[in-house]
Amino acid sequence: MNVTPEEVPVIAKYLGMEEADFIENCTRLNANRTGLSIIDKPNGECLYLEGLNVCRIQAVKPHQCSGFPNVWNFPGWREKCEAIEV
């Protein structure tokens, strides 16, 4: 999930982290090398997904997340998340 430069300080502050620590420990360079993405857990879930439907950063979630699962999703997403399609 992509994170914009404007979202990085907001999420870092929400998590009580320095921006540099958030970038180093919680993000990776995205596939087309044009920005950052939040890293996935080893099983492919979002780093901030807890259980089937709890986002640890819901209050400051990246804009891209707001489109899930209606605008975008991934194969098998229903097994990993109880997001509701509208």
N, C-alpha and C positions, 0 to 999 in steps of 0.2 A: 504494500500500500504506500503510495507516494506521499511525501510530506513536503510542503512548500517551505521556502525560507522563512516566511512569516509565521508558520505554525511551529517551527522548531523551538523558539524561545517560550512560546505559550505552553507547549506540552512539557518542556523541561521544567519550567517554573511550577506547573501543576504537580509534577512528580517530585519536586524538591531537589532537582538536579541542576548542576551547571550545564549550560548549553553544550560545551565541549564534551562533557561526560555523556550526555544524552546522545550526541552524534556518534561518539566512539563506541558506546556500549549498546545502543538501541537501534542504530540505523546501518544501512549499507548503501553503496552506490547502486542506483537502479539499473535495470538491464540495458538501457540505451545510454548509460553513463551521463545523463543530463541532470541528475538530481539525486535525492535521497529517498529511500524507502525504509519503513520500519521492518526490522528483521522478523523472520518467522520463528516460531518454536520448531524444534526438530520434527514434529509431526505435521508441519505445514500451517498450523493455526497462527493467527495474529499473536504477537508477543503479549498483547494486553487483553486477550480473551480469557476469561475465567469461567469455567464450567461451560454450559452451552449457550448462555445468553447474557453474560455480564462483561461489559467493557470497562476496564479499570480507568480508562481515560475518556469515558462517555462525555463528560462536561466540556472537554476540549478536543474531541476526536477530529482527525484530519477531514477536510472537506470531501476527499475521495470516499471516505467511509460512509458518508451520508447517502451515497448511491447504492450501497449494498443492501439487499441482493437484487434490487429492481433494475438498476442501470448496469451493474456488472456483478458477476459471481464466478465461481470456479467449479469444476467437476467435483462432486461429492460434498459440496458445501453444506448440504442439509444434515450430514452426519457430524459436522463439526460445530454447527451454529444453529440456534433456533430463531434466527431472524425471520421476520414475517414479511412475505411478499405482499405488495399492495397493487 
